Amino acid sequence: MELPKFIMGDHADLQDEILVIHTEFPRFIINLVNDQVYWMEDIADEEEDQLAEEMAKLIEQAGIFYDEQVKRYEED
């Protein structure tokens, strides 16, 4: 099975958080409530600087993914 690029996350202890998981490199979890990113890769500081532009695009895509998923739930 091929994983989707983004997956919505849920956790009973984090009920007020909106989590989206990015499953491709660089793997991360973003909390859309406060834009905090949790890296699932060992990213060195210099790599993080190189990934900054790509991360901005991925974070935007994560927000779009979430909005599309919520819209689908509301339509059903």
mmJSON file of the N, C-alpha and C atoms, coordinates in Angstrom:
{"data_MODEL":{"atom_site":{
"group_PDB":["ATOM","ATOM","ATOM","ATOM","ATOM","ATOM","ATOM","ATOM","ATOM","ATOM","ATOM","ATOM","ATOM","ATOM","ATOM","ATOM","ATOM","ATOM","ATOM","ATOM","ATOM","ATOM","ATOM","ATOM","ATOM","ATOM","ATOM","ATOM","ATOM","ATOM","ATOM","ATOM","ATOM","ATOM","ATOM","ATOM","ATOM","ATOM","ATOM","ATOM","ATOM","ATOM","ATOM","ATOM","ATOM","ATOM","ATOM","ATOM","ATOM","ATOM","ATOM","ATOM","ATOM","ATOM","ATOM","ATOM","ATOM","ATOM","ATOM","ATOM","ATOM","ATOM","ATOM","ATOM","ATOM","ATOM","ATOM","ATOM","ATOM","ATOM","ATOM","ATOM","ATOM","ATOM","ATOM","ATOM","ATOM","ATOM","ATOM","ATOM","ATOM","ATOM","ATOM","ATOM","ATOM","ATOM","ATOM","ATOM","ATOM","ATOM","ATOM","ATOM","ATOM","ATOM","ATOM","ATOM","ATOM","ATOM","ATOM","ATOM","ATOM","ATOM","ATOM","ATOM","ATOM","ATOM","ATOM","ATOM","ATOM","ATOM","ATOM","ATOM","ATOM","ATOM","ATOM","ATOM","ATOM","ATOM","ATOM","ATOM","ATOM","ATOM","ATOM","ATOM","ATOM","ATOM","ATOM","ATOM","ATOM","ATOM","ATOM","ATOM","ATOM","ATOM","ATOM","ATOM","ATOM","ATOM","ATOM","ATOM","ATOM","ATOM","ATOM","ATOM","ATOM","ATOM","ATOM","ATOM","ATOM","ATOM","ATOM","ATOM","ATOM","ATOM","ATOM","ATOM","ATOM","ATOM","ATOM","ATOM","ATOM","ATOM","ATOM","ATOM","ATOM","ATOM","ATOM","ATOM","ATOM","ATOM","ATOM","ATOM","ATOM","ATOM","ATOM","ATOM","ATOM","ATOM","ATOM","ATOM","ATOM","ATOM","ATOM","ATOM","ATOM","ATOM","ATOM","ATOM","ATOM","ATOM","ATOM","ATOM","ATOM","ATOM","ATOM","ATOM","ATOM","ATOM","ATOM","ATOM","ATOM","ATOM","ATOM","ATOM","ATOM","ATOM","ATOM","ATOM","ATOM","ATOM","ATOM","ATOM","ATOM","ATOM","ATOM","ATOM","ATOM","ATOM","ATOM","ATOM","ATOM","ATOM","ATOM","ATOM","ATOM","ATOM","ATOM","ATOM"],
"id":[1,2,3,4,5,6,7,8,9,10,11,12,13,14,15,16,17,18,19,20,21,22,23,24,25,26,27,28,29,30,31,32,33,34,35,36,37,38,39,40,41,42,43,44,45,46,47,48,49,50,51,52,53,54,55,56,57,58,59,60,61,62,63,64,65,66,67,68,69,70,71,72,73,74,75,76,77,78,79,80,81,82,83,84,85,86,87,88,89,90,91,92,93,94,95,96,97,98,99,100,101,102,103,104,105,106,107,108,109,110,111,112,113,114,115,116,117,118,119,120,121,122,123,124,125,126,127,128,129,130,131,132,133,134,135,136,137,138,139,140,141,142,143,144,145,146,147,148,149,150,151,152,153,154,155,156,157,158,159,160,161,162,163,164,165,166,167,168,169,170,171,172,173,174,175,176,177,178,179,180,181,182,183,184,185,186,187,188,189,190,191,192,193,194,195,196,197,198,199,200,201,202,203,204,205,206,207,208,209,210,211,212,213,214,215,216,217,218,219,220,221,222,223,224,225,226,227,228],
"type_symbol":["N","C","C","N","C","C","N","C","C","N","C","C","N","C","C","N","C","C","N","C","C","N","C","C","N","C","C","N","C","C","N","C","C","N","C","C","N","C","C","N","C","C","N","C","C","N","C","C","N","C","C","N","C","C","N","C","C","N","C","C","N","C","C","N","C","C","N","C","C","N","C","C","N","C","C","N","C","C","N","C","C","N","C","C","N","C","C","N","C","C","N","C","C","N","C","C","N","C","C","N","C","C","N","C","C","N","C","C","N","C","C","N","C","C","N","C","C","N","C","C","N","C","C","N","C","C","N","C","C","N","C","C","N","C","C","N","C","C","N","C","C","N","C","C","N","C","C","N","C","C","N","C","C","N","C","C","N","C","C","N","C","C","N","C","C","N","C","C","N","C","C","N","C","C","N","C","C","N","C","C","N","C","C","N","C","C","N","C","C","N","C","C","N","C","C","N","C","C","N","C","C","N","C","C","N","C","C","N","C","C","N","C","C","N","C","C","N","C","C","N","C","C","N","C","C","N","C","C"],
"label_atom_id":["N","CA","C","N","CA","C","N","CA","C","N","CA","C","N","CA","C","N","CA","C","N","CA","C","N","CA","C","N","CA","C","N","CA","C","N","CA","C","N","CA","C","N","CA","C","N","CA","C","N","CA","C","N","CA","C","N","CA","C","N","CA","C","N","CA","C","N","CA","C","N","CA","C","N","CA","C","N","CA","C","N","CA","C","N","CA","C","N","CA","C","N","CA","C","N","CA","C","N","CA","C","N","CA","C","N","CA","C","N","CA","C","N","CA","C","N","CA","C","N","CA","C","N","CA","C","N","CA","C","N","CA","C","N","CA","C","N","CA","C","N","CA","C","N","CA","C","N","CA","C","N","CA","C","N","CA","C","N","CA","C","N","CA","C","N","CA","C","N","CA","C","N","CA","C","N","CA","C","N","CA","C","N","CA","C","N","CA","C","N","CA","C","N","CA","C","N","CA","C","N","CA","C","N","CA","C","N","CA","C","N","CA","C","N","CA","C","N","CA","C","N","CA","C","N","CA","C","N","CA","C","N","CA","C","N","CA","C","N","CA","C","N","CA","C","N","CA","C","N","CA","C","N","CA","C","N","CA","C","N","CA","C","N","CA","C"],
"label_alt_id":[null,null,null,null,null,null,null,null,null,null,null,null,null,null,null,null,null,null,null,null,null,null,null,null,null,null,null,null,null,null,null,null,null,null,null,null,null,null,null,null,null,null,null,null,null,null,null,null,null,null,null,null,null,null,null,null,null,null,null,null,null,null,null,null,null,null,null,null,null,null,null,null,null,null,null,null,null,null,null,null,null,null,null,null,null,null,null,null,null,null,null,null,null,null,null,null,null,null,null,null,null,null,null,null,null,null,null,null,null,null,null,null,null,null,null,null,null,null,null,null,null,null,null,null,null,null,null,null,null,null,null,null,null,null,null,null,null,null,null,null,null,null,null,null,null,null,null,null,null,null,null,null,null,null,null,null,null,null,null,null,null,null,null,null,null,null,null,null,null,null,null,null,null,null,null,null,null,null,null,null,null,null,null,null,null,null,null,null,null,null,null,null,null,null,null,null,null,null,null,null,null,null,null,null,null,null,null,null,null,null,null,null,null,null,null,null,null,null,null,null,null,null,null,null,null,null,null,null],
"label_comp_id":["MET","MET","MET","GLU","GLU","GLU","LEU","LEU","LEU","PRO","PRO","PRO","LYS","LYS","LYS","PHE","PHE","PHE","ILE","ILE","ILE","MET","MET","MET","GLY","GLY","GLY","ASP","ASP","ASP","HIS","HIS","HIS","ALA","ALA","ALA","ASP","ASP","ASP","LEU","LEU","LEU","GLN","GLN","GLN","ASP","ASP","ASP","GLU","GLU","GLU","ILE","ILE","ILE","LEU","LEU","LEU","VAL","VAL","VAL","ILE","ILE","ILE","HIS","HIS","HIS","THR","THR","THR","GLU","GLU","GLU","PHE","PHE","PHE","PRO","PRO","PRO","ARG","ARG","ARG","PHE","PHE","PHE","ILE","ILE","ILE","ILE","ILE","ILE","ASN","ASN","ASN","LEU","LEU","LEU","VAL","VAL","VAL","ASN","ASN","ASN","ASP","ASP","ASP","GLN","GLN","GLN","VAL","VAL","VAL","TYR","TYR","TYR","TRP","TRP","TRP","MET","MET","MET","GLU","GLU","GLU","ASP","ASP","ASP","ILE","ILE","ILE","ALA","ALA","ALA","ASP","ASP","ASP","GLU","GLU","GLU","GLU","GLU","GLU","GLU","GLU","GLU","ASP","ASP","ASP","GLN","GLN","GLN","LEU","LEU","LEU","ALA","ALA","ALA","GLU","GLU","GLU","GLU","GLU","GLU","MET","MET","MET","ALA","ALA","ALA","LYS","LYS","LYS","LEU","LEU","LEU","ILE","ILE","ILE","GLU","GLU","GLU","GLN","GLN","GLN","ALA","ALA","ALA","GLY","GLY","GLY","ILE","ILE","ILE","PHE","PHE","PHE","TYR","TYR","TYR","ASP","ASP","ASP","GLU","GLU","GLU","GLN","GLN","GLN","VAL","VAL","VAL","LYS","LYS","LYS","ARG","ARG","ARG","TYR","TYR","TYR","GLU","GLU","GLU","GLU","GLU","GLU","ASP","ASP","ASP"],
"label_asym_id":["A","A","A","A","A","A","A","A","A","A","A","A","A","A","A","A","A","A","A","A","A","A","A","A","A","A","A","A","A","A","A","A","A","A","A","A","A","A","A","A","A","A","A","A","A","A","A","A","A","A","A","A","A","A","A","A","A","A","A","A","A","A","A","A","A","A","A","A","A","A","A","A","A","A","A","A","A","A","A","A","A","A","A","A","A","A","A","A","A","A","A","A","A","A","A","A","A","A","A","A","A","A","A","A","A","A","A","A","A","A","A","A","A","A","A","A","A","A","A","A","A","A","A","A","A","A","A","A","A","A","A","A","A","A","A","A","A","A","A","A","A","A","A","A","A","A","A","A","A","A","A","A","A","A","A","A","A","A","A","A","A","A","A","A","A","A","A","A","A","A","A","A","A","A","A","A","A","A","A","A","A","A","A","A","A","A","A","A","A","A","A","A","A","A","A","A","A","A","A","A","A","A","A","A","A","A","A","A","A","A","A","A","A","A","A","A","A","A","A","A","A","A","A","A","A","A","A","A"],
"label_entity_id":["1","1","1","1","1","1","1","1","1","1","1","1","1","1","1","1","1","1","1","1","1","1","1","1","1","1","1","1","1","1","1","1","1","1","1","1","1","1","1","1","1","1","1","1","1","1","1","1","1","1","1","1","1","1","1","1","1","1","1","1","1","1","1","1","1","1","1","1","1","1","1","1","1","1","1","1","1","1","1","1","1","1","1","1","1","1","1","1","1","1","1","1","1","1","1","1","1","1","1","1","1","1","1","1","1","1","1","1","1","1","1","1","1","1","1","1","1","1","1","1","1","1","1","1","1","1","1","1","1","1","1","1","1","1","1","1","1","1","1","1","1","1","1","1","1","1","1","1","1","1","1","1","1","1","1","1","1","1","1","1","1","1","1","1","1","1","1","1","1","1","1","1","1","1","1","1","1","1","1","1","1","1","1","1","1","1","1","1","1","1","1","1","1","1","1","1","1","1","1","1","1","1","1","1","1","1","1","1","1","1","1","1","1","1","1","1","1","1","1","1","1","1","1","1","1","1","1","1"],
"label_seq_id":[1,1,1,2,2,2,3,3,3,4,4,4,5,5,5,6,6,6,7,7,7,8,8,8,9,9,9,10,10,10,11,11,11,12,12,12,13,13,13,14,14,14,15,15,15,16,16,16,17,17,17,18,18,18,19,19,19,20,20,20,21,21,21,22,22,22,23,23,23,24,24,24,25,25,25,26,26,26,27,27,27,28,28,28,29,29,29,30,30,30,31,31,31,32,32,32,33,33,33,34,34,34,35,35,35,36,36,36,37,37,37,38,38,38,39,39,39,40,40,40,41,41,41,42,42,42,43,43,43,44,44,44,45,45,45,46,46,46,47,47,47,48,48,48,49,49,49,50,50,50,51,51,51,52,52,52,53,53,53,54,54,54,55,55,55,56,56,56,57,57,57,58,58,58,59,59,59,60,60,60,61,61,61,62,62,62,63,63,63,64,64,64,65,65,65,66,66,66,67,67,67,68,68,68,69,69,69,70,70,70,71,71,71,72,72,72,73,73,73,74,74,74,75,75,75,76,76,76],
"pdbx_PDB_ins_code":[null,null,null,null,null,null,null,null,null,null,null,null,null,null,null,null,null,null,null,null,null,null,null,null,null,null,null,null,null,null,null,null,null,null,null,null,null,null,null,null,null,null,null,null,null,null,null,null,null,null,null,null,null,null,null,null,null,null,null,null,null,null,null,null,null,null,null,null,null,null,null,null,null,null,null,null,null,null,null,null,null,null,null,null,null,null,null,null,null,null,null,null,null,null,null,null,null,null,null,null,null,null,null,null,null,null,null,null,null,null,null,null,null,null,null,null,null,null,null,null,null,null,null,null,null,null,null,null,null,null,null,null,null,null,null,null,null,null,null,null,null,null,null,null,null,null,null,null,null,null,null,null,null,null,null,null,null,null,null,null,null,null,null,null,null,null,null,null,null,null,null,null,null,null,null,null,null,null,null,null,null,null,null,null,null,null,null,null,null,null,null,null,null,null,null,null,null,null,null,null,null,null,null,null,null,null,null,null,null,null,null,null,null,null,null,null,null,null,null,null,null,null,null,null,null,null,null,null],
"Cartn_x":[0.835,0.0,0.881,0.533,1.244,0.527,1.273,0.675,0.343,-0.752,-1.021,0.022,0.193,1.19,0.873,-0.412,-0.844,-1.894,-1.868,-2.841,-3.258,-4.557,-5.016,-4.749,-4.351,-4.058,-5.044,-5.277,-6.197,-5.662,-5.824,-5.362,-6.234,-6.715,-7.634,-7.03,-5.709,-5.063,-4.823,-5.021,-4.767,-6.025,-7.145,-8.434,-8.562,-7.845,-7.949,-6.93,-6.182,-5.141,-5.631,-5.116,-5.395,-4.062,-3.907,-2.636,-2.726,-1.728,-1.595,-0.205,-0.14,1.118,1.549,2.782,3.365,4.217,3.905,4.513,5.735,6.053,7.214,8.342,9.56,10.68,10.46,10.648,10.942,9.658,9.641,8.444,8.296,7.067,6.807,5.328,5.021,3.645,3.518,2.476,2.244,0.948,1.008,-0.178,-0.69,-1.806,-2.315,-2.878,-3.085,-3.576,-2.495,-1.245,-0.158,1.037,0.892,1.942,3.231,3.143,4.321,4.588,5.854,6.252,7.061,6.699,7.421,8.093,9.414,10.164,10.18,9.988,10.089,11.379,12.2,13.504,14.557,15.77,16.883,17.349,16.945,17.263,18.319,19.474,20.537,20.15,20.731,20.403,20.616,21.711,21.977,20.963,20.5,19.465,18.137,17.866,16.624,16.592,17.73,17.815,17.546,18.092,17.897,16.452,15.784,14.411,13.375,13.816,12.877,11.857,12.292,11.365,10.406,10.955,10.111,9.116,9.567,8.685,7.533,7.795,6.731,5.641,6.044,5.08,4.336,5.064,4.441,3.453,3.787,2.885,1.614,1.764,0.593,-0.254,0.399,-0.311,-1.035,-0.418,-1.045,-2.34,-2.32,-3.516,-4.611,-4.219,-5.176,-5.765,-4.912,-5.371,-6.419,-6.125,-7.059,-8.393,-8.344,-9.578,-10.411,-9.75,-10.455,-11.094,-10.386,-10.924,-12.143,-12.064,-13.182,-14.388,-14.145,-15.231,-15.925,-15.142,-15.722,-16.598,-16.129,-16.921,-18.228,-18.169,-19.352,-20.361,-19.889,-20.766,-21.479,-20.848,-21.436,-22.496],
"Cartn_y":[-1.182,0.0,1.248,2.173,3.453,4.434,5.042,6.013,7.299,7.949,9.273,10.264,11.353,12.363,12.993,13.226,13.827,12.941,12.896,12.161,13.068,13.085,13.852,13.043,13.716,13.043,13.455,12.545,12.806,12.092,12.706,12.106,12.627,11.734,12.107,13.138,13.1,14.047,15.408,15.497,16.743,17.164,17.205,17.433,18.792,19.784,21.126,21.364,20.352,20.487,19.946,20.508,20.029,19.553,18.233,17.658,17.096,17.418,16.848,16.242,15.004,14.264,14.217,14.627,14.545,13.278,12.357,11.024,10.869,11.892,11.835,12.674,12.504,13.31,14.769,15.633,15.452,15.171,14.036,13.649,14.548,15.0,15.869,15.823,16.314,16.53,18.022,18.624,20.049,20.213,21.055,21.446,22.723,22.639,23.79,24.879,24.578,25.599,26.647,26.196,27.129,27.022,26.247,26.053,25.452,24.773,24.108,22.832,22.634,21.474,20.53,19.244,18.192,17.332,17.358,16.605,15.127,14.284,12.842,12.333,13.259,12.968,13.662,13.182,13.904,14.95,16.188,17.281,18.158,18.256,19.123,20.574,21.489,22.908,23.392,22.968,23.415,22.828,21.609,21.016,21.756,22.131,22.84,24.165,24.85,26.09,25.836,24.74,24.406,24.016,23.442,22.984,24.076,25.252,26.306,26.642,26.838,27.187,26.033,24.81,23.637,23.461,23.689,23.544,24.539,25.758,26.749,26.242,25.641,25.086,23.899,23.024,21.849,22.234,23.242,23.706,24.281,25.024,25.539,24.386,23.375,22.203,21.456,21.383,20.711,21.428,22.753,23.522,23.311,23.285,23.039,21.636,20.647,19.277,19.236,19.868,19.867,20.494,21.654,22.329,21.451,20.766,19.883,18.699,18.14,17.007,17.419,18.561,19.051,19.325,19.908,20.176,18.875,17.825,16.518,15.975,16.077,15.593,16.369,17.666,18.505,18.195,17.815,17.517,16.18,15.242,13.901,13.915],
"Cartn_z":[0.0,0.0,0.0,-0.832,-0.867,0.053,0.955,1.872,1.14,1.528,0.971,1.481,0.76,1.12,2.48,2.749,4.01,4.667,5.989,6.79,7.942,8.244,9.396,10.657,11.724,12.98,14.06,14.995,16.094,17.329,18.474,19.721,20.852,21.695,22.777,23.732,23.932,24.836,24.182,22.878,22.146,21.392,22.081,21.433,20.763,21.226,20.657,19.535,19.184,18.17,16.831,15.753,14.4,13.833,13.734,13.318,11.907,11.094,9.758,9.681,9.199,9.106,7.651,7.39,6.052,6.021,5.102,5.126,4.232,3.436,2.555,3.148,2.632,3.128,2.77,3.687,5.105,5.883,6.58,7.333,8.563,8.76,9.909,10.252,11.443,11.88,12.13,11.581,11.83,12.607,13.596,14.349,13.685,12.981,12.241,13.14,14.415,15.346,15.6,15.753,16.074,15.115,14.035,13.021,13.581,14.716,15.274,14.485,14.111,13.317,14.194,14.138,14.846,13.778,13.753,12.747,13.083,12.086,12.249,11.602,11.168,10.568,11.417,11.336,11.948,10.941,11.163,10.261,10.926,10.278,10.785,10.517,11.287,11.137,9.705,9.072,7.708,6.726,6.979,6.127,6.313,7.542,7.827,7.06,6.998,6.232,4.752,4.215,2.805,2.523,3.488,3.323,3.589,3.994,4.421,3.339,2.115,1.034,0.744,0.691,0.463,1.606,2.841,3.996,3.945,3.5,3.391,2.448,1.334,0.379,0.987,1.686,2.285,3.386,4.154,5.208,4.591,3.501,2.793,2.254,1.677,1.154,2.271,3.451,4.593,4.98,4.969,5.279,4.242,2.966,1.89,2.024,2.302,2.513,3.622,4.748,5.873,5.469,4.824,4.416,3.479,2.546,1.617,2.349,3.312,4.062,4.887,5.543,6.348,5.446,4.291,3.348,2.929,2.683,2.315,3.434,4.67,5.811,5.929,5.709,5.831,4.726,3.537,2.413,2.595,3.304,3.493,4.505],
"occupancy":[1.0,1.0,1.0,1.0,1.0,1.0,1.0,1.0,1.0,1.0,1.0,1.0,1.0,1.0,1.0,1.0,1.0,1.0,1.0,1.0,1.0,1.0,1.0,1.0,1.0,1.0,1.0,1.0,1.0,1.0,1.0,1.0,1.0,1.0,1.0,1.0,1.0,1.0,1.0,1.0,1.0,1.0,1.0,1.0,1.0,1.0,1.0,1.0,1.0,1.0,1.0,1.0,1.0,1.0,1.0,1.0,1.0,1.0,1.0,1.0,1.0,1.0,1.0,1.0,1.0,1.0,1.0,1.0,1.0,1.0,1.0,1.0,1.0,1.0,1.0,1.0,1.0,1.0,1.0,1.0,1.0,1.0,1.0,1.0,1.0,1.0,1.0,1.0,1.0,1.0,1.0,1.0,1.0,1.0,1.0,1.0,1.0,1.0,1.0,1.0,1.0,1.0,1.0,1.0,1.0,1.0,1.0,1.0,1.0,1.0,1.0,1.0,1.0,1.0,1.0,1.0,1.0,1.0,1.0,1.0,1.0,1.0,1.0,1.0,1.0,1.0,1.0,1.0,1.0,1.0,1.0,1.0,1.0,1.0,1.0,1.0,1.0,1.0,1.0,1.0,1.0,1.0,1.0,1.0,1.0,1.0,1.0,1.0,1.0,1.0,1.0,1.0,1.0,1.0,1.0,1.0,1.0,1.0,1.0,1.0,1.0,1.0,1.0,1.0,1.0,1.0,1.0,1.0,1.0,1.0,1.0,1.0,1.0,1.0,1.0,1.0,1.0,1.0,1.0,1.0,1.0,1.0,1.0,1.0,1.0,1.0,1.0,1.0,1.0,1.0,1.0,1.0,1.0,1.0,1.0,1.0,1.0,1.0,1.0,1.0,1.0,1.0,1.0,1.0,1.0,1.0,1.0,1.0,1.0,1.0,1.0,1.0,1.0,1.0,1.0,1.0,1.0,1.0,1.0,1.0,1.0,1.0,1.0,1.0,1.0,1.0,1.0,1.0],
"B_iso_or_equiv":[0.0,0.0,0.0,0.0,0.0,0.0,0.0,0.0,0.0,0.0,0.0,0.0,0.0,0.0,0.0,0.0,0.0,0.0,0.0,0.0,0.0,0.0,0.0,0.0,0.0,0.0,0.0,0.0,0.0,0.0,0.0,0.0,0.0,0.0,0.0,0.0,0.0,0.0,0.0,0.0,0.0,0.0,0.0,0.0,0.0,0.0,0.0,0.0,0.0,0.0,0.0,0.0,0.0,0.0,0.0,0.0,0.0,0.0,0.0,0.0,0.0,0.0,0.0,0.0,0.0,0.0,0.0,0.0,0.0,0.0,0.0,0.0,0.0,0.0,0.0,0.0,0.0,0.0,0.0,0.0,0.0,0.0,0.0,0.0,0.0,0.0,0.0,0.0,0.0,0.0,0.0,0.0,0.0,0.0,0.0,0.0,0.0,0.0,0.0,0.0,0.0,0.0,0.0,0.0,0.0,0.0,0.0,0.0,0.0,0.0,0.0,0.0,0.0,0.0,0.0,0.0,0.0,0.0,0.0,0.0,0.0,0.0,0.0,0.0,0.0,0.0,0.0,0.0,0.0,0.0,0.0,0.0,0.0,0.0,0.0,0.0,0.0,0.0,0.0,0.0,0.0,0.0,0.0,0.0,0.0,0.0,0.0,0.0,0.0,0.0,0.0,0.0,0.0,0.0,0.0,0.0,0.0,0.0,0.0,0.0,0.0,0.0,0.0,0.0,0.0,0.0,0.0,0.0,0.0,0.0,0.0,0.0,0.0,0.0,0.0,0.0,0.0,0.0,0.0,0.0,0.0,0.0,0.0,0.0,0.0,0.0,0.0,0.0,0.0,0.0,0.0,0.0,0.0,0.0,0.0,0.0,0.0,0.0,0.0,0.0,0.0,0.0,0.0,0.0,0.0,0.0,0.0,0.0,0.0,0.0,0.0,0.0,0.0,0.0,0.0,0.0,0.0,0.0,0.0,0.0,0.0,0.0,0.0,0.0,0.0,0.0,0.0,0.0],
"pdbx_formal_charge":[null,null,null,null,null,null,null,null,null,null,null,null,null,null,null,null,null,null,null,null,null,null,null,null,null,null,null,null,null,null,null,null,null,null,null,null,null,null,null,null,null,null,null,null,null,null,null,null,null,null,null,null,null,null,null,null,null,null,null,null,null,null,null,null,null,null,null,null,null,null,null,null,null,null,null,null,null,null,null,null,null,null,null,null,null,null,null,null,null,null,null,null,null,null,null,null,null,null,null,null,null,null,null,null,null,null,null,null,null,null,null,null,null,null,null,null,null,null,null,null,null,null,null,null,null,null,null,null,null,null,null,null,null,null,null,null,null,null,null,null,null,null,null,null,null,null,null,null,null,null,null,null,null,null,null,null,null,null,null,null,null,null,null,null,null,null,null,null,null,null,null,null,null,null,null,null,null,null,null,null,null,null,null,null,null,null,null,null,null,null,null,null,null,null,null,null,null,null,null,null,null,null,null,null,null,null,null,null,null,null,null,null,null,null,null,null,null,null,null,null,null,null,null,null,null,null,null,null],
"auth_seq_id":[1,1,1,2,2,2,3,3,3,4,4,4,5,5,5,6,6,6,7,7,7,8,8,8,9,9,9,10,10,10,11,11,11,12,12,12,13,13,13,14,14,14,15,15,15,16,16,16,17,17,17,18,18,18,19,19,19,20,20,20,21,21,21,22,22,22,23,23,23,24,24,24,25,25,25,26,26,26,27,27,27,28,28,28,29,29,29,30,30,30,31,31,31,32,32,32,33,33,33,34,34,34,35,35,35,36,36,36,37,37,37,38,38,38,39,39,39,40,40,40,41,41,41,42,42,42,43,43,43,44,44,44,45,45,45,46,46,46,47,47,47,48,48,48,49,49,49,50,50,50,51,51,51,52,52,52,53,53,53,54,54,54,55,55,55,56,56,56,57,57,57,58,58,58,59,59,59,60,60,60,61,61,61,62,62,62,63,63,63,64,64,64,65,65,65,66,66,66,67,67,67,68,68,68,69,69,69,70,70,70,71,71,71,72,72,72,73,73,73,74,74,74,75,75,75,76,76,76],
"auth_comp_id":["MET","MET","MET","GLU","GLU","GLU","LEU","LEU","LEU","PRO","PRO","PRO","LYS","LYS","LYS","PHE","PHE","PHE","ILE","ILE","ILE","MET","MET","MET","GLY","GLY","GLY","ASP","ASP","ASP","HIS","HIS","HIS","ALA","ALA","ALA","ASP","ASP","ASP","LEU","LEU","LEU","GLN","GLN","GLN","ASP","ASP","ASP","GLU","GLU","GLU","ILE","ILE","ILE","LEU","LEU","LEU","VAL","VAL","VAL","ILE","ILE","ILE","HIS","HIS","HIS","THR","THR","THR","GLU","GLU","GLU","PHE","PHE","PHE","PRO","PRO","PRO","ARG","ARG","ARG","PHE","PHE","PHE","ILE","ILE","ILE","ILE","ILE","ILE","ASN","ASN","ASN","LEU","LEU","LEU","VAL","VAL","VAL","ASN","ASN","ASN","ASP","ASP","ASP","GLN","GLN","GLN","VAL","VAL","VAL","TYR","TYR","TYR","TRP","TRP","TRP","MET","MET","MET","GLU","GLU","GLU","ASP","ASP","ASP","ILE","ILE","ILE","ALA","ALA","ALA","ASP","ASP","ASP","GLU","GLU","GLU","GLU","GLU","GLU","GLU","GLU","GLU","ASP","ASP","ASP","GLN","GLN","GLN","LEU","LEU","LEU","ALA","ALA","ALA","GLU","GLU","GLU","GLU","GLU","GLU","MET","MET","MET","ALA","ALA","ALA","LYS","LYS","LYS","LEU","LEU","LEU","ILE","ILE","ILE","GLU","GLU","GLU","GLN","GLN","GLN","ALA","ALA","ALA","GLY","GLY","GLY","ILE","ILE","ILE","PHE","PHE","PHE","TYR","TYR","TYR","ASP","ASP","ASP","GLU","GLU","GLU","GLN","GLN","GLN","VAL","VAL","VAL","LYS","LYS","LYS","ARG","ARG","ARG","TYR","TYR","TYR","GLU","GLU","GLU","GLU","GLU","GLU","ASP","ASP","ASP"],
"auth_asym_id":["A","A","A","A","A","A","A","A","A","A","A","A","A","A","A","A","A","A","A","A","A","A","A","A","A","A","A","A","A","A","A","A","A","A","A","A","A","A","A","A","A","A","A","A","A","A","A","A","A","A","A","A","A","A","A","A","A","A","A","A","A","A","A","A","A","A","A","A","A","A","A","A","A","A","A","A","A","A","A","A","A","A","A","A","A","A","A","A","A","A","A","A","A","A","A","A","A","A","A","A","A","A","A","A","A","A","A","A","A","A","A","A","A","A","A","A","A","A","A","A","A","A","A","A","A","A","A","A","A","A","A","A","A","A","A","A","A","A","A","A","A","A","A","A","A","A","A","A","A","A","A","A","A","A","A","A","A","A","A","A","A","A","A","A","A","A","A","A","A","A","A","A","A","A","A","A","A","A","A","A","A","A","A","A","A","A","A","A","A","A","A","A","A","A","A","A","A","A","A","A","A","A","A","A","A","A","A","A","A","A","A","A","A","A","A","A","A","A","A","A","A","A","A","A","A","A","A","A"],
"auth_atom_id":["N","CA","C","N","CA","C","N","CA","C","N","CA","C","N","CA","C","N","CA","C","N","CA","C","N","CA","C","N","CA","C","N","CA","C","N","CA","C","N","CA","C","N","CA","C","N","CA","C","N","CA","C","N","CA","C","N","CA","C","N","CA","C","N","CA","C","N","CA","C","N","CA","C","N","CA","C","N","CA","C","N","CA","C","N","CA","C","N","CA","C","N","CA","C","N","CA","C","N","CA","C","N","CA","C","N","CA","C","N","CA","C","N","CA","C","N","CA","C","N","CA","C","N","CA","C","N","CA","C","N","CA","C","N","CA","C","N","CA","C","N","CA","C","N","CA","C","N","CA","C","N","CA","C","N","CA","C","N","CA","C","N","CA","C","N","CA","C","N","CA","C","N","CA","C","N","CA","C","N","CA","C","N","CA","C","N","CA","C","N","CA","C","N","CA","C","N","CA","C","N","CA","C","N","CA","C","N","CA","C","N","CA","C","N","CA","C","N","CA","C","N","CA","C","N","CA","C","N","CA","C","N","CA","C","N","CA","C","N","CA","C","N","CA","C","N","CA","C","N","CA","C","N","CA","C","N","CA","C","N","CA","C","N","CA","C"],
"pdbx_PDB_model_num":[1,1,1,1,1,1,1,1,1,1,1,1,1,1,1,1,1,1,1,1,1,1,1,1,1,1,1,1,1,1,1,1,1,1,1,1,1,1,1,1,1,1,1,1,1,1,1,1,1,1,1,1,1,1,1,1,1,1,1,1,1,1,1,1,1,1,1,1,1,1,1,1,1,1,1,1,1,1,1,1,1,1,1,1,1,1,1,1,1,1,1,1,1,1,1,1,1,1,1,1,1,1,1,1,1,1,1,1,1,1,1,1,1,1,1,1,1,1,1,1,1,1,1,1,1,1,1,1,1,1,1,1,1,1,1,1,1,1,1,1,1,1,1,1,1,1,1,1,1,1,1,1,1,1,1,1,1,1,1,1,1,1,1,1,1,1,1,1,1,1,1,1,1,1,1,1,1,1,1,1,1,1,1,1,1,1,1,1,1,1,1,1,1,1,1,1,1,1,1,1,1,1,1,1,1,1,1,1,1,1,1,1,1,1,1,1,1,1,1,1,1,1,1,1,1,1,1,1]
}}}
